[in-house]
Amino acid sequence: MSTICVIGTGYVGLVTGTCLADMGNHVTCVDIVPEKIEYLKRGILPIYEPGLEELVERNVEAGRLHFTTSYDEGLDNSEYIFVAVNTPTGTSQGGADMSYVEKAARSIAEKLDHYAIIINKSTVPVGSGDVVSRIIHSSLKRPDVSFSVVSNPEFLREGSAVLDFQHPDRVVLGSADKEAAQQVALLYLPLRANIVITDLYTAEMIKYASNAFLATKISFINEIAQICERLGADVKEVAVGMGYDKRIGRAFLDAGLGYGGSCFPKDVRALAHMADEAGLHPQLLHAVMEINHDQRRLIISKLTAILGSLRGCTIGVLGLAFKPNTDDMREAPSVDIIRWVTSQGAKVRVYDPIAAETGRAALERAEVRLDDVHFCKGAYEVAESADALVLVTEWNEFKSLNMAQLRAAMRRPVLIDGRNIYEAAEMNQLGFIYRGMGRGTSPAPTVLPAGDTSSKIEDVQQSTLDLKVAK
Ligand code: NAD
């Protein structure tokens, strides 16, 4: 059993601390936000993550997991100190904001009174491990105390963070002090994962390169989707056909609204910034970002191609979170879409199974007029008198809706499927005017007038069928 301190109780820190406690270690989690710690002490989690609440409860009860705002308490006897604080985009050029990591390093230095291994889990620019070492050296309260710094980037995904931590594809450890890295490897041995031990800079780069590669796959398939749509191919089937190729793989080939969340957008930006700063010209990374930005704009063009002006329309939005199984709203496409739609004079009705509260806060931060947004209790309520529905987050419950009931509740039967979860033929049969992302079976844009549109709808369906036959 080891004594561990985890700094930061967000998605990464809380999951790391809890899972390490569940492996039998004694863990103290430190956060600077007193309300978070107060909630955690009362068993209330500040984030939603499947399976985490039960795990926290079990380990708190077993006396292995503690929460505090005090670094003194957290560092007391700690052999390992994990840093899992946020590193958002900080500069207008996209560089990472290192102030939280730097502040954590200074707080560690002020309290550290024994040898410890400081393990950086935050995603940080290449070379940050050295920066942390320098900060700690220069602010150590007790200059005779020694320490080692190890980079241990985290690869868990929100929505399956606990399982990802417990069953990682690999654990990456980088340090100038190989013994310290091996010492950290011992902590992970029970997970029976592949462990890669390398130098500090390489470990830091592995994280950025991995996220940038996954983002590239998403932007790649989204570009293919646009070509498919124009040429009459179906990107969903293209992805299936591509995915069987072992060199390519099926993962991250889902065309849609593009990537969002707390990692891919900021990490691709930060990597491009690092390359720019180094005098390079990272063309691919810039293209990945540009494609991703344009992808969510497509929703507006799809809506206006069918409805004409959005002024006075009611647009139903299914899903707010940047992906299913999380309440995280950071860089969620829903925010941009709702902002653009309301700025064109439409009202929005919206429902998300988990992210209503965080979604409301995110919309407020984005200066969306909340008077224009009605939060509903379910998908059927969203559909009531809507001129169009936009599926933004592919929550499982949206996959099993009674679509006929949904359609019956709407004023105009327009369905924009931002995640390609519905089948075009089925939706057309139900009377929807269906548009997916990169489903080339869609007919040419049709402007539908308000009011009774049944004959128009049949025309559209017929041309859809014609296109299918012509394929
Ligand atoms: P988060 O914003 O959810 O949590 C960060 C926590 O750190 C917050 O609770 C904040 O109050 C706390 N904090 C900030 N400064 C502090 C300080 N000086 N002392 C103590 N606590 C402090 O962030 P997150 O999503 O958990 O991400 C953390 C890091 O992990 C980031 O660098 C991120 O890029 C990386 N990462 C995130 C994910 C993910 O899916 N969220 C996955 C892999 C890696």
Boltz pocket constraint, residues with backbone or C-beta under 6 A from the ligand:
constraints:
  - pocket:
      binder: B
      contacts: [[A, 7], [A, 8], [A, 9], [A, 10], [A, 11], [A, 12], [A, 13], [A, 30], [A, 31], [A, 32], [A, 33], [A, 36], [A, 84], [A, 85], [A, 86], [A, 87], [A, 100], [A, 101], [A, 103], [A, 104], [A, 107], [A, 121], [A, 122], [A, 123], [A, 124], [A, 154], [A, 155], [A, 156], [A, 157], [A, 158], [A, 262], [A, 263]]
      max_distance: 6.0
